[in-house]
Every structure is written in C-alpha cells, then in structure tokens.
Amino acid sequence: MRELPGVRTARTAQYLNWCYLSNPQATHGILTARRAGTLIGYAVFTQQGEEAHIADLCSVEEPAVIVRLLSGAVELLRKRGVATVSMNAGDCHPWSAVFEQAAFRKREASPIVVYSVGGDSAFGALAPTEWYLMHGERDN
C-alpha cells in the first residue's frame, strides 16, 4: 500500500498493534478482509454506547473491498445497538465516492496540524488534496 499516492501513515503490524490493540484509552474492534488467507483490507472501529467511529480503513483492493468492510462494520455495530457510525476522512480522499455510496455523509471540516522533526519537510510541498489521513492517525 506504500505505492498509493498521497500522505498516509505507514501501517505496519507493529504500528497497528500499538495504536489499536494496545491502546489503554479505547477498545478497538478490527474487521478484516482476506482472499485465500491473505489480508487484503481491514476496518478498525470503536464504540461508546450508541455511538461508533470508524478509526481506520485500509485496503489494497478498491472499491469493492472498502464497501464490504464498511457494510460489515456498520452491520456488526448496529447489532450491538449503535445508533450512529461516524468516520473522519479528508474531502479529497480517493474513496470519498465509495464512502457516500455506503451512506456516509460529509459534515464539518477540521484542521490538521503537522510537525516535522528537523525543520524542512517534503510535506509542505504537497497540496492539501494529497493528505488522506483518517481519525486513527490524529495523534501519530
């Protein structure tokens, strides 16, 4: 997935375990998609009462796997009594149309603040349309 364009967090197994499974502040669920035993995508979510949040969504195949992961996560959360499922993704995220097909609607915007160690950063050269960060990356 590193070949995909734009700015994203490197999603290694070590990072995902640290960020989601070892997180003392929230319990995360992970729904995976596999083909012939090989991981091809996942959705990470949290639930607090009747509210749930998709924290991360990743796939090497799009858009069908993304639609199935979103549908599966929402279905599972609805069975648990969730009334709303939210997800943060930038306006220019390459899967925006897929998110809308899955009944997610655009809402208010929020700023992104980035700090680069060492001063000069290649990030500054990238247009805002190339930042595909999701909720799970907010503190990283």
A tleap script that builds the chain and sets N, CA, C and O, in Angstrom:
source leaprc.protein.ff14SB
mol = sequence {
  NMET ARG GLU LEU PRO GLY VAL ARG THR ALA
  ARG THR ALA GLN TYR LEU ASN TRP CYS TYR
  LEU SER ASN PRO GLN ALA THR HIE GLY ILE
  LEU THR ALA ARG ARG ALA GLY THR LEU ILE
  GLY TYR ALA VAL PHE THR GLN GLN GLY GLU
  GLU ALA HIE ILE ALA ASP LEU CYS SER VAL
  GLU GLU PRO ALA VAL ILE VAL ARG LEU LEU
  SER GLY ALA VAL GLU LEU LEU ARG LYS ARG
  GLY VAL ALA THR VAL SER MET ASN ALA GLY
  ASP CYS HIE PRO TRP SER ALA VAL PHE GLU
  GLN ALA ALA PHE ARG LYS ARG GLU ALA SER
  PRO ILE VAL VAL TYR SER VAL GLY GLY ASP
  SER ALA PHE GLY ALA LEU ALA PRO THR GLU
  TRP TYR LEU MET HIE GLY GLU ARG ASP CASN
}
set mol.1.N position { 0.809 -1.188 0.000 }
set mol.1.CA position { 0.000 0.000 0.000 }
set mol.1.C position { 0.856 1.257 0.000 }
set mol.1.O position { 0.338 2.366 -0.139 }
set mol.2.N position { 2.128 1.093 0.151 }
set mol.2.CA position { 3.007 2.261 0.136 }
set mol.2.C position { 3.098 2.879 -1.250 }
set mol.2.O position { 3.528 4.024 -1.389 }
set mol.3.N position { 2.696 2.131 -2.284 }
set mol.3.CA position { 2.756 2.661 -3.642 }
set mol.3.C position { 1.624 3.639 -3.924 }
set mol.3.O position { 1.673 4.363 -4.919 }
set mol.4.N position { 0.601 3.674 -3.068 }
set mol.4.CA position { -0.521 4.565 -3.292 }
set mol.4.C position { -0.084 6.010 -3.132 }
set mol.4.O position { 0.797 6.297 -2.322 }
set mol.5.N position { -0.689 6.941 -3.898 }
set mol.5.CA position { -0.298 8.351 -3.794 }
set mol.5.C position { -0.807 8.967 -2.501 }
set mol.5.O position { -1.686 8.412 -1.842 }
set mol.6.N position { -0.248 10.118 -2.142 }
set mol.6.CA position { -0.735 10.881 -1.001 }
set mol.6.C position { 0.002 10.576 0.287 }
set mol.6.O position { 0.854 9.690 0.340 }
set mol.7.N position { -0.342 11.331 1.333 }
set mol.7.CA position { 0.284 11.191 2.649 }
set mol.7.C position { -0.603 10.319 3.517 }
set mol.7.O position { -1.775 10.626 3.736 }
set mol.8.N position { -0.034 9.230 4.008 }
set mol.8.CA position { -0.723 8.291 4.891 }
set mol.8.C position { 0.280 7.796 5.918 }
set mol.8.O position { 1.489 7.928 5.730 }
set mol.9.N position { -0.229 7.224 7.011 }
set mol.9.CA position { 0.637 6.582 7.988 }
set mol.9.C position { 1.072 5.228 7.447 }
set mol.9.O position { 0.276 4.526 6.824 }
set mol.10.N position { 2.326 4.855 7.677 }
set mol.10.CA position { 2.793 3.513 7.319 }
set mol.10.C position { 2.122 2.538 8.275 }
set mol.10.O position { 2.355 2.601 9.482 }
set mol.11.N position { 1.310 1.656 7.766 }
set mol.11.CA position { 0.505 0.762 8.602 }
set mol.11.C position { 1.174 -0.609 8.734 }
set mol.11.O position { 0.752 -1.585 8.115 }
set mol.12.N position { 2.207 -0.658 9.540 }
set mol.12.CA position { 2.866 -1.936 9.810 }
set mol.12.C position { 2.091 -2.669 10.899 }
set mol.12.O position { 1.296 -2.058 11.613 }
set mol.13.N position { 2.317 -3.972 11.028 }
set mol.13.CA position { 1.661 -4.740 12.092 }
set mol.13.C position { 2.018 -4.165 13.455 }
set mol.13.O position { 1.159 -4.076 14.333 }
set mol.14.N position { 3.275 -3.774 13.643 }
set mol.14.CA position { 3.712 -3.202 14.916 }
set mol.14.C position { 2.951 -1.908 15.218 }
set mol.14.O position { 2.495 -1.703 16.343 }
set mol.15.N position { 2.815 -1.046 14.226 }
set mol.15.CA position { 2.089 0.212 14.413 }
set mol.15.C position { 0.624 -0.060 14.752 }
set mol.15.O position { 0.091 0.525 15.694 }
set mol.16.N position { -0.031 -0.939 13.997 }
set mol.16.CA position { -1.452 -1.218 14.222 }
set mol.16.C position { -1.692 -1.810 15.604 }
set mol.16.O position { -2.652 -1.436 16.278 }
set mol.17.N position { -0.837 -2.726 16.030 }
set mol.17.CA position { -0.977 -3.306 17.364 }
set mol.17.C position { -0.812 -2.240 18.443 }
set mol.17.O position { -1.577 -2.208 19.407 }
set mol.18.N position { 0.188 -1.362 18.283 }
set mol.18.CA position { 0.414 -0.291 19.244 }
set mol.18.C position { -0.769 0.686 19.268 }
set mol.18.O position { -1.279 1.028 20.335 }
set mol.19.N position { -1.188 1.121 18.107 }
set mol.19.CA position { -2.210 2.160 18.001 }
set mol.19.C position { -3.595 1.683 18.435 }
set mol.19.O position { -4.337 2.433 19.068 }
set mol.20.N position { -3.944 0.454 18.103 }
set mol.20.CA position { -5.306 -0.009 18.339 }
set mol.20.C position { -5.434 -1.094 19.407 }
set mol.20.O position { -6.253 -0.954 20.315 }
set mol.21.N position { -4.678 -2.132 19.328 }
set mol.21.CA position { -4.858 -3.237 20.267 }
set mol.21.C position { -4.241 -2.966 21.634 }
set mol.21.O position { -4.722 -3.488 22.639 }
set mol.22.N position { -3.184 -2.157 21.688 }
set mol.22.CA position { -2.527 -1.842 22.964 }
set mol.22.C position { -2.979 -0.503 23.537 }
set mol.22.O position { -2.418 -0.042 24.531 }
set mol.23.N position { -3.958 0.114 22.944 }
set mol.23.CA position { -4.406 1.440 23.346 }
set mol.23.C position { -5.174 1.359 24.668 }
set mol.23.O position { -6.229 0.726 24.723 }
set mol.24.N position { -4.660 1.995 25.745 }
set mol.24.CA position { -5.339 1.909 27.039 }
set mol.24.C position { -6.558 2.830 27.150 }
set mol.24.O position { -7.341 2.702 28.092 }
set mol.25.N position { -6.726 3.748 26.207 }
set mol.25.CA position { -7.814 4.722 26.291 }
set mol.25.C position { -9.081 4.295 25.560 }
set mol.25.O position { -10.147 4.862 25.800 }
set mol.26.N position { -8.986 3.318 24.684 }
set mol.26.CA position { -10.163 2.895 23.923 }
set mol.26.C position { -10.011 1.439 23.492 }
set mol.26.O position { -8.907 0.958 23.234 }
set mol.27.N position { -11.133 0.762 23.425 }
set mol.27.CA position { -11.151 -0.606 22.921 }
set mol.27.C position { -11.524 -0.547 21.444 }
set mol.27.O position { -12.550 0.024 21.072 }
set mol.28.N position { -10.692 -1.133 20.624 }
set mol.28.CA position { -10.937 -1.131 19.180 }
set mol.28.C position { -11.317 -2.524 18.703 }
set mol.28.O position { -10.789 -3.528 19.179 }
set mol.29.N position { -12.240 -2.563 17.757 }
set mol.29.CA position { -12.570 -3.797 17.058 }
set mol.29.C position { -11.938 -3.736 15.687 }
set mol.29.O position { -11.792 -2.656 15.114 }
set mol.30.N position { -11.565 -4.877 15.160 }
set mol.30.CA position { -10.960 -4.916 13.826 }
set mol.30.C position { -11.683 -5.960 12.995 }
set mol.30.O position { -11.786 -7.121 13.389 }
set mol.31.N position { -12.179 -5.539 11.847 }
set mol.31.CA position { -12.821 -6.419 10.883 }
set mol.31.C position { -11.856 -6.562 9.711 }
set mol.31.O position { -11.408 -5.557 9.159 }
set mol.32.N position { -11.533 -7.782 9.326 }
set mol.32.CA position { -10.555 -7.979 8.255 }
set mol.32.C position { -11.206 -8.589 7.017 }
set mol.32.O position { -12.232 -9.264 7.100 }
set mol.33.N position { -10.589 -8.336 5.883 }
set mol.33.CA position { -10.980 -8.957 4.613 }
set mol.33.C position { -9.772 -9.741 4.120 }
set mol.33.O position { -8.659 -9.219 4.046 }
set mol.34.N position { -10.011 -10.985 3.789 }
set mol.34.CA position { -8.932 -11.842 3.312 }
set mol.34.C position { -9.349 -12.536 2.017 }
set mol.34.O position { -10.526 -12.820 1.791 }
set mol.35.N position { -8.364 -12.795 1.189 }
set mol.35.CA position { -8.585 -13.574 -0.029 }
set mol.35.C position { -7.545 -14.676 -0.030 }
set mol.35.O position { -6.342 -14.416 -0.045 }
set mol.36.N position { -8.024 -15.911 -0.015 }
set mol.36.CA position { -7.148 -17.089 0.034 }
set mol.36.C position { -6.175 -16.995 1.209 }
set mol.36.O position { -5.009 -17.375 1.097 }
set mol.37.N position { -6.669 -16.487 2.326 }
set mol.37.CA position { -5.859 -16.399 3.531 }
set mol.37.C position { -4.964 -15.176 3.640 }
set mol.37.O position { -4.342 -14.956 4.680 }
set mol.38.N position { -4.890 -14.378 2.582 }
set mol.38.CA position { -4.033 -13.193 2.577 }
set mol.38.C position { -4.855 -11.964 2.919 }
set mol.38.O position { -5.920 -11.742 2.343 }
set mol.39.N position { -4.363 -11.163 3.858 }
set mol.39.CA position { -5.047 -9.939 4.252 }
set mol.39.C position { -5.077 -8.960 3.080 }
set mol.39.O position { -4.037 -8.636 2.506 }
set mol.40.N position { -6.291 -8.488 2.727 }
set mol.40.CA position { -6.412 -7.508 1.642 }
set mol.40.C position { -7.052 -6.207 2.125 }
set mol.40.O position { -7.157 -5.243 1.366 }
set mol.41.N position { -7.481 -6.182 3.395 }
set mol.41.CA position { -8.045 -4.949 3.924 }
set mol.41.C position { -8.534 -5.134 5.345 }
set mol.41.O position { -8.684 -6.255 5.831 }
set mol.42.N position { -8.782 -3.996 6.008 }
set mol.42.CA position { -9.316 -4.045 7.357 }
set mol.42.C position { -10.035 -2.738 7.679 }
set mol.42.O position { -9.776 -1.696 7.076 }
set mol.43.N position { -10.946 -2.826 8.646 }
set mol.43.CA position { -11.616 -1.659 9.211 }
set mol.43.C position { -11.441 -1.727 10.720 }
set mol.43.O position { -11.663 -2.773 11.329 }
set mol.44.N position { -11.043 -0.611 11.323 }
set mol.44.CA position { -10.877 -0.512 12.774 }
set mol.44.C position { -11.966 0.421 13.286 }
set mol.44.O position { -12.198 1.486 12.714 }
set mol.45.N position { -12.634 0.020 14.366 }
set mol.45.CA position { -13.720 0.831 14.887 }
set mol.45.C position { -13.733 0.832 16.413 }
set mol.45.O position { -13.170 -0.052 17.058 }
set mol.46.N position { -14.390 1.846 16.970 }
set mol.46.CA position { -14.611 1.941 18.408 }
set mol.46.C position { -16.101 2.151 18.637 }
set mol.46.O position { -16.828 2.594 17.749 }
set mol.47.N position { -16.535 1.825 19.845 }
set mol.47.CA position { -17.931 2.034 20.213 }
set mol.47.C position { -18.001 2.555 21.635 }
set mol.47.O position { -17.338 2.034 22.531 }
set mol.48.N position { -18.805 3.581 21.834 }
set mol.48.CA position { -19.113 4.096 23.167 }
set mol.48.C position { -20.620 4.272 23.222 }
set mol.48.O position { -21.163 5.225 22.662 }
set mol.49.N position { -21.289 3.358 23.893 }
set mol.49.CA position { -22.745 3.408 23.968 }
set mol.49.C position { -23.364 3.245 22.596 }
set mol.49.O position { -23.106 2.265 21.897 }
set mol.50.N position { -24.189 4.222 22.213 }
set mol.50.CA position { -24.879 4.159 20.919 }
set mol.50.C position { -24.101 4.841 19.798 }
set mol.50.O position { -24.607 4.973 18.683 }
set mol.51.N position { -22.874 5.273 20.087 }
set mol.51.CA position { -22.061 5.950 19.076 }
set mol.51.C position { -20.830 5.112 18.742 }
set mol.51.O position { -20.165 4.572 19.627 }
set mol.52.N position { -20.546 5.017 17.454 }
set mol.52.CA position { -19.363 4.282 16.995 }
set mol.52.C position { -18.595 5.151 16.015 }
set mol.52.O position { -19.135 6.086 15.425 }
set mol.53.N position { -17.326 4.819 15.859 }
set mol.53.CA position { -16.458 5.589 14.972 }
set mol.53.C position { -15.547 4.633 14.200 }
set mol.53.O position { -14.923 3.752 14.792 }
set mol.54.N position { -15.471 4.808 12.888 }
set mol.54.CA position { -14.504 4.073 12.074 }
set mol.54.C position { -13.191 4.843 12.217 }
set mol.54.O position { -13.071 5.974 11.745 }
set mol.55.N position { -12.211 4.223 12.871 }
set mol.55.CA position { -10.939 4.899 13.130 }
set mol.55.C position { -9.966 4.755 11.972 }
set mol.55.O position { -9.160 5.650 11.719 }
set mol.56.N position { -10.039 3.634 11.271 }
set mol.56.CA position { -9.084 3.386 10.191 }
set mol.56.C position { -9.720 2.430 9.204 }
set mol.56.O position { -10.498 1.552 9.578 }
set mol.57.N position { -9.384 2.608 7.957 }
set mol.57.CA position { -9.909 1.782 6.877 }
set mol.57.C position { -8.814 1.671 5.835 }
set mol.57.O position { -8.300 2.682 5.356 }
set mol.58.N position { -8.459 0.463 5.487 }
set mol.58.CA position { -7.335 0.275 4.586 }
set mol.58.C position { -7.579 -0.939 3.697 }
set mol.58.O position { -8.104 -1.950 4.163 }
set mol.59.N position { -7.208 -0.851 2.435 }
set mol.59.CA position { -7.360 -1.977 1.524 }
set mol.59.C position { -6.391 -1.854 0.358 }
set mol.59.O position { -6.104 -0.756 -0.118 }
set mol.60.N position { -5.897 -2.992 -0.088 }
set mol.60.CA position { -5.044 -2.999 -1.276 }
set mol.60.C position { -5.886 -3.123 -2.533 }
set mol.60.O position { -5.391 -2.934 -3.644 }
set mol.61.N position { -7.157 -3.442 -2.352 }
set mol.61.CA position { -8.083 -3.551 -3.470 }
set mol.61.C position { -9.244 -2.609 -3.212 }
set mol.61.O position { -9.789 -2.581 -2.108 }
set mol.62.N position { -9.619 -1.852 -4.200 }
set mol.62.CA position { -10.708 -0.915 -4.016 }
set mol.62.C position { -11.622 -0.947 -5.230 }
set mol.62.O position { -11.143 -1.379 -6.279 }
set mol.63.N position { -12.846 -0.550 -5.204 }
set mol.63.CA position { -13.617 -0.098 -4.043 }
set mol.63.C position { -14.456 -1.206 -3.402 }
set mol.63.O position { -14.976 -1.016 -2.302 }
set mol.64.N position { -14.597 -2.345 -4.058 }
set mol.64.CA position { -15.490 -3.389 -3.545 }
set mol.64.C position { -15.130 -3.846 -2.137 }
set mol.64.O position { -16.024 -4.075 -1.323 }
set mol.65.N position { -13.853 -3.983 -1.834 }
set mol.65.CA position { -13.437 -4.423 -0.502 }
set mol.65.C position { -13.782 -3.353 0.522 }
set mol.65.O position { -14.216 -3.678 1.627 }
set mol.66.N position { -13.598 -2.090 0.176 }
set mol.66.CA position { -13.924 -0.988 1.079 }
set mol.66.C position { -15.414 -0.990 1.391 }
set mol.66.O position { -15.803 -0.847 2.550 }
set mol.67.N position { -16.247 -1.152 0.373 }
set mol.67.CA position { -17.700 -1.188 0.575 }
set mol.67.C position { -18.075 -2.342 1.496 }
set mol.67.O position { -18.887 -2.170 2.405 }
set mol.68.N position { -17.493 -3.512 1.271 }
set mol.68.CA position { -17.816 -4.672 2.114 }
set mol.68.C position { -17.331 -4.479 3.551 }
set mol.68.O position { -18.027 -4.851 4.495 }
set mol.69.N position { -16.149 -3.905 3.718 }
set mol.69.CA position { -15.653 -3.654 5.076 }
set mol.69.C position { -16.545 -2.649 5.805 }
set mol.69.O position { -16.896 -2.864 6.966 }
set mol.70.N position { -16.910 -1.565 5.144 }
set mol.70.CA position { -17.793 -0.578 5.769 }
set mol.70.C position { -19.148 -1.190 6.103 }
set mol.70.O position { -19.661 -1.005 7.206 }
set mol.71.N position { -19.720 -1.909 5.162 }
set mol.71.CA position { -21.021 -2.544 5.385 }
set mol.71.C position { -20.952 -3.536 6.535 }
set mol.71.O position { -21.845 -3.575 7.381 }
set mol.72.N position { -19.892 -4.337 6.566 }
set mol.72.CA position { -19.733 -5.326 7.627 }
set mol.72.C position { -19.574 -4.683 8.991 }
set mol.72.O position { -20.162 -5.146 9.968 }
set mol.73.N position { -18.781 -3.615 9.067 }
set mol.73.CA position { -18.573 -2.920 10.337 }
set mol.73.C position { -19.879 -2.284 10.810 }
set mol.73.O position { -20.230 -2.397 11.985 }
set mol.74.N position { -20.597 -1.621 9.914 }
set mol.74.CA position { -21.857 -0.973 10.287 }
set mol.74.C position { -22.880 -2.022 10.726 }
set mol.74.O position { -23.586 -1.822 11.715 }
set mol.75.N position { -22.963 -3.121 10.010 }
set mol.75.CA position { -23.908 -4.189 10.383 }
set mol.75.C position { -23.581 -4.748 11.771 }
set mol.75.O position { -24.483 -4.926 12.590 }
set mol.76.N position { -22.334 -5.017 12.037 }
set mol.76.CA position { -21.912 -5.519 13.341 }
set mol.76.C position { -22.238 -4.512 14.451 }
set mol.76.O position { -22.739 -4.889 15.511 }
set mol.77.N position { -21.954 -3.247 14.202 }
set mol.77.CA position { -22.208 -2.210 15.192 }
set mol.77.C position { -23.709 -2.003 15.426 }
set mol.77.O position { -24.128 -1.766 16.560 }
set mol.78.N position { -24.504 -2.089 14.388 }
set mol.78.CA position { -25.962 -1.966 14.538 }
set mol.78.C position { -26.501 -3.095 15.416 }
set mol.78.O position { -27.378 -2.866 16.249 }
set mol.79.N position { -25.985 -4.310 15.235 }
set mol.79.CA position { -26.406 -5.445 16.065 }
set mol.79.C position { -26.047 -5.217 17.531 }
set mol.79.O position { -26.677 -5.784 18.423 }
set mol.80.N position { -25.036 -4.389 17.778 }
set mol.80.CA position { -24.617 -4.069 19.147 }
set mol.80.C position { -25.378 -2.870 19.708 }
set mol.80.O position { -25.085 -2.421 20.816 }
set mol.81.N position { -26.345 -2.348 18.964 }
set mol.81.CA position { -27.175 -1.261 19.453 }
set mol.81.C position { -26.700 0.132 19.130 }
set mol.81.O position { -27.172 1.097 19.731 }
set mol.82.N position { -25.786 0.263 18.206 }
set mol.82.CA position { -25.262 1.577 17.826 }
set mol.82.C position { -26.292 2.329 16.993 }
set mol.82.O position { -26.923 1.754 16.106 }
set mol.83.N position { -26.458 3.617 17.283 }
set mol.83.CA position { -27.384 4.461 16.535 }
set mol.83.C position { -26.682 5.242 15.425 }
set mol.83.O position { -27.268 5.491 14.371 }
set mol.84.N position { -25.412 5.634 15.665 }
set mol.84.CA position { -24.666 6.387 14.658 }
set mol.84.C position { -23.260 5.823 14.491 }
set mol.84.O position { -22.625 5.382 15.449 }
set mol.85.N position { -22.803 5.851 13.266 }
set mol.85.CA position { -21.428 5.451 12.947 }
set mol.85.C position { -20.809 6.617 12.181 }
set mol.85.O position { -21.315 7.022 11.135 }
set mol.86.N position { -19.715 7.149 12.709 }
set mol.86.CA position { -19.030 8.290 12.084 }
set mol.86.C position { -17.659 7.859 11.566 }
set mol.86.O position { -17.111 6.833 11.967 }
set mol.87.N position { -17.128 8.679 10.662 }
set mol.87.CA position { -15.798 8.407 10.116 }
set mol.87.C position { -15.199 9.733 9.668 }
set mol.87.O position { -15.889 10.539 9.043 }
set mol.88.N position { -13.935 9.970 9.974 }
set mol.88.CA position { -13.228 11.157 9.506 }
set mol.88.C position { -12.404 10.787 8.281 }
set mol.88.O position { -11.658 9.807 8.297 }
set mol.89.N position { -12.540 11.567 7.233 }
set mol.89.CA position { -11.707 11.404 6.037 }
set mol.89.C position { -11.722 12.748 5.317 }
set mol.89.O position { -12.750 13.424 5.276 }
set mol.90.N position { -10.599 13.127 4.759 }
set mol.90.CA position { -10.500 14.410 4.074 }
set mol.90.C position { -11.415 14.511 2.867 }
set mol.90.O position { -11.803 13.505 2.273 }
set mol.91.N position { -11.753 15.746 2.516 }
set mol.91.CA position { -12.619 15.997 1.357 }
set mol.91.C position { -12.106 15.344 0.089 }
set mol.91.O position { -12.893 14.901 -0.748 }
set mol.92.N position { -10.801 15.283 -0.058 }
set mol.92.CA position { -10.206 14.783 -1.293 }
set mol.92.C position { -9.748 13.332 -1.184 }
set mol.92.O position { -8.989 12.851 -2.025 }
set mol.93.N position { -10.207 12.642 -0.155 }
set mol.93.CA position { -9.821 11.241 0.000 }
set mol.93.C position { -10.244 10.483 -1.262 }
set mol.93.O position { -11.352 10.694 -1.755 }
set mol.94.N position { -9.392 9.613 -1.791 }
set mol.94.CA position { -9.718 8.924 -3.048 }
set mol.94.C position { -10.940 8.003 -2.945 }
set mol.94.O position { -11.485 7.598 -3.972 }
set mol.95.N position { -11.373 7.670 -1.751 }
set mol.95.CA position { -12.544 6.799 -1.595 }
set mol.95.C position { -13.795 7.570 -1.211 }
set mol.95.O position { -14.774 6.952 -0.791 }
set mol.96.N position { -13.807 8.892 -1.337 }
set mol.96.CA position { -14.957 9.709 -0.936 }
set mol.96.C position { -16.250 9.241 -1.585 }
set mol.96.O position { -17.281 9.163 -0.917 }
set mol.97.N position { -16.212 8.933 -2.858 }
set mol.97.CA position { -17.426 8.466 -3.543 }
set mol.97.C position { -17.903 7.134 -2.963 }
set mol.97.O position { -19.106 6.902 -2.846 }
set mol.98.N position { -16.978 6.278 -2.608 }
set mol.98.CA position { -17.324 4.990 -2.006 }
set mol.98.C position { -17.953 5.213 -0.633 }
set mol.98.O position { -18.920 4.540 -0.277 }
set mol.99.N position { -17.409 6.155 0.138 }
set mol.99.CA position { -17.971 6.456 1.454 }
set mol.99.C position { -19.415 6.935 1.316 }
set mol.99.O position { -20.281 6.543 2.099 }
set mol.100.N position { -19.670 7.780 0.325 }
set mol.100.CA position { -21.032 8.277 0.113 }
set mol.100.C position { -21.957 7.154 -0.340 }
set mol.100.O position { -23.120 7.120 0.062 }
set mol.101.N position { -21.465 6.236 -1.169 }
set mol.101.CA position { -22.268 5.072 -1.583 }
set mol.101.C position { -22.657 4.228 -0.376 }
set mol.101.O position { -23.721 3.608 -0.363 }
set mol.102.N position { -21.800 4.204 0.629 }
set mol.102.CA position { -22.050 3.416 1.831 }
set mol.102.C position { -22.879 4.212 2.847 }
set mol.102.O position { -22.973 3.813 4.008 }
set mol.103.N position { -23.477 5.327 2.428 }
set mol.103.CA position { -24.387 6.159 3.218 }
set mol.103.C position { -23.696 7.052 4.243 }
set mol.103.O position { -24.353 7.552 5.156 }
set mol.104.N position { -22.393 7.263 4.117 }
set mol.104.CA position { -21.717 8.252 4.959 }
set mol.104.C position { -21.881 9.607 4.283 }
set mol.104.O position { -21.761 9.718 3.062 }
set mol.105.N position { -22.155 10.627 5.073 }
set mol.105.CA position { -22.390 11.965 4.545 }
set mol.105.C position { -21.327 12.933 5.036 }
set mol.105.O position { -20.863 12.841 6.173 }
set mol.106.N position { -20.942 13.871 4.158 }
set mol.106.CA position { -19.946 14.886 4.524 }
set mol.106.C position { -20.523 15.808 5.580 }
set mol.106.O position { -21.696 16.178 5.543 }
set mol.107.N position { -19.658 16.169 6.527 }
set mol.107.CA position { -20.045 17.097 7.591 }
set mol.107.C position { -19.003 18.183 7.696 }
set mol.107.O position { -18.335 18.491 6.709 }
set mol.108.N position { -18.848 18.774 8.871 }
set mol.108.CA position { -17.929 19.884 9.063 }
set mol.108.C position { -16.474 19.464 8.859 }
set mol.108.O position { -16.121 18.289 8.963 }
set mol.109.N position { -15.650 20.456 8.569 }
set mol.109.CA position { -14.217 20.225 8.380 }
set mol.109.C position { -13.483 20.451 9.696 }
set mol.109.O position { -13.992 21.116 10.598 }
set mol.110.N position { -12.294 19.896 9.791 }
set mol.110.CA position { -11.447 20.156 10.959 }
set mol.110.C position { -10.005 20.278 10.478 }
set mol.110.O position { -9.615 19.634 9.504 }
set mol.111.N position { -9.209 21.111 11.166 }
set mol.111.CA position { -7.829 21.346 10.712 }
set mol.111.C position { -6.914 20.166 11.022 }
set mol.111.O position { -7.191 19.352 11.903 }
set mol.112.N position { -5.826 20.100 10.278 }
set mol.112.CA position { -4.769 19.122 10.517 }
set mol.112.C position { -3.497 19.907 10.802 }
set mol.112.O position { -3.138 20.809 10.045 }
set mol.113.N position { -2.815 19.569 11.891 }
set mol.113.CA position { -1.560 20.217 12.255 }
set mol.113.C position { -0.461 19.174 12.157 }
set mol.113.O position { -0.579 18.089 12.727 }
set mol.114.N position { 0.609 19.497 11.435 }
set mol.114.CA position { 1.706 18.562 11.222 }
set mol.114.C position { 2.998 19.202 11.680 }
set mol.114.O position { 3.254 20.371 11.391 }
set mol.115.N position { 3.812 18.445 12.390 }
set mol.115.CA position { 5.124 18.904 12.820 }
set mol.115.C position { 6.164 17.956 12.255 }
set mol.115.O position { 6.038 16.739 12.389 }
set mol.116.N position { 7.178 18.500 11.630 }
set mol.116.CA position { 8.245 17.697 11.052 }
set mol.116.C position { 9.536 17.938 11.821 }
set mol.116.O position { 9.985 19.078 11.938 }
set mol.117.N position { 10.127 16.893 12.336 }
set mol.117.CA position { 11.394 16.999 13.050 }
set mol.117.C position { 12.480 17.403 12.056 }
set mol.117.O position { 12.587 16.820 10.977 }
set mol.118.N position { 13.272 18.387 12.414 }
set mol.118.CA position { 14.372 18.795 11.549 }
set mol.118.C position { 14.056 19.983 10.666 }
set mol.118.O position { 14.905 20.393 9.875 }
set mol.119.N position { 12.882 20.545 10.769 }
set mol.119.CA position { 12.576 21.756 10.015 }
set mol.119.C position { 12.035 21.489 8.630 }
set mol.119.O position { 10.827 21.318 8.467 }
set mol.120.N position { 12.904 21.446 7.618 }
set mol.120.CA position { 12.453 21.265 6.243 }
set mol.120.C position { 11.649 19.980 6.113 }
set mol.120.O position { 11.980 18.948 6.696 }
set mol.121.N position { 10.607 20.074 5.347 }
set mol.121.CA position { 9.740 18.919 5.192 }
set mol.121.C position { 9.227 18.819 3.771 }
set mol.121.O position { 8.857 19.815 3.150 }
set mol.122.N position { 9.213 17.607 3.278 }
set mol.122.CA position { 8.617 17.365 1.968 }
set mol.122.C position { 7.104 17.523 2.043 }
set mol.122.O position { 6.446 17.716 1.021 }
set mol.123.N position { 6.541 17.439 3.277 }
set mol.123.CA position { 5.098 17.553 3.431 }
set mol.123.C position { 4.585 18.896 2.944 }
set mol.123.O position { 3.500 18.977 2.368 }
set mol.124.N position { 5.361 19.954 3.171 }
set mol.124.CA position { 4.921 21.288 2.782 }
set mol.124.C position { 4.721 21.439 1.285 }
set mol.124.O position { 3.960 22.300 0.843 }
set mol.125.N position { 5.389 20.618 0.511 }
set mol.125.CA position { 5.277 20.693 -0.942 }
set mol.125.C position { 4.020 20.010 -1.463 }
set mol.125.O position { 3.655 20.183 -2.625 }
set mol.126.N position { 3.354 19.233 -0.605 }
set mol.126.CA position { 2.167 18.512 -1.043 }
set mol.126.C position { 0.917 19.362 -0.888 }
set mol.126.O position { 0.746 20.060 0.111 }
set mol.127.N position { 0.054 19.296 -1.879 }
set mol.127.CA position { -1.217 20.019 -1.817 }
set mol.127.C position { -2.130 19.365 -0.792 }
set mol.127.O position { -2.008 18.167 -0.535 }
set mol.128.N position { -3.049 20.131 -0.198 }
set mol.128.CA position { -3.997 19.554 0.763 }
set mol.128.C position { -4.785 18.384 0.190 }
set mol.128.O position { -5.262 17.534 0.940 }
set mol.129.N position { -4.925 18.332 -1.129 }
set mol.129.CA position { -5.664 17.228 -1.750 }
set mol.129.C position { -4.912 15.907 -1.677 }
set mol.129.O position { -5.465 14.862 -2.019 }
set mol.130.N position { -3.655 15.940 -1.236 }
set mol.130.CA position { -2.858 14.716 -1.168 }
set mol.130.C position { -2.722 14.165 0.253 }
set mol.130.O position { -1.935 13.248 0.489 }
set mol.131.N position { -3.482 14.718 1.196 }
set mol.131.CA position { -3.452 14.246 2.576 }
set mol.131.C position { -4.676 13.375 2.801 }
set mol.131.O position { -5.798 13.882 2.801 }
set mol.132.N position { -4.482 12.059 2.995 }
set mol.132.CA position { -5.596 11.122 3.116 }
set mol.132.C position { -5.714 10.574 4.535 }
set mol.132.O position { -6.055 9.404 4.714 }
set mol.133.N position { -5.443 11.381 5.527 }
set mol.133.CA position { -5.408 10.915 6.904 }
set mol.133.C position { -6.807 10.644 7.443 }
set mol.133.O position { -7.770 11.326 7.092 }
set mol.134.N position { -6.899 9.623 8.312 }
set mol.134.CA position { -8.166 9.256 8.942 }
set mol.134.C position { -8.068 9.476 10.447 }
set mol.134.O position { -7.008 9.845 10.954 }
set mol.135.N position { -9.149 9.255 11.150 }
set mol.135.CA position { -9.239 9.511 12.592 }
set mol.135.C position { -8.153 8.804 13.391 }
set mol.135.O position { -7.614 9.383 14.334 }
set mol.136.N position { -7.826 7.588 13.042 }
set mol.136.CA position { -6.837 6.823 13.790 }
set mol.136.C position { -5.436 7.392 13.732 }
set mol.136.O position { -4.578 7.020 14.533 }
set mol.137.N position { -5.196 8.290 12.794 }
set mol.137.CA position { -3.860 8.875 12.632 }
set mol.137.C position { -3.719 10.217 13.334 }
set mol.137.O position { -2.670 10.852 13.227 }
set mol.138.N position { -4.729 10.657 14.037 }
set mol.138.CA position { -4.747 12.008 14.605 }
set mol.138.C position { -3.650 12.290 15.597 }
set mol.138.O position { -3.241 13.445 15.717 }
set mol.139.N position { -3.144 11.297 16.322 }
set mol.139.CA position { -2.112 11.532 17.334 }
set mol.139.C position { -0.751 10.991 16.920 }
set mol.139.O position { 0.159 10.926 17.747 }
set mol.140.N position { -0.598 10.617 15.706 }
set mol.140.CA position { 0.630 9.950 15.288 }
set mol.140.C position { 1.485 10.871 14.503 }
set mol.140.O position { 2.567 10.484 14.062 }
savepdb mol mol.pdb
quit
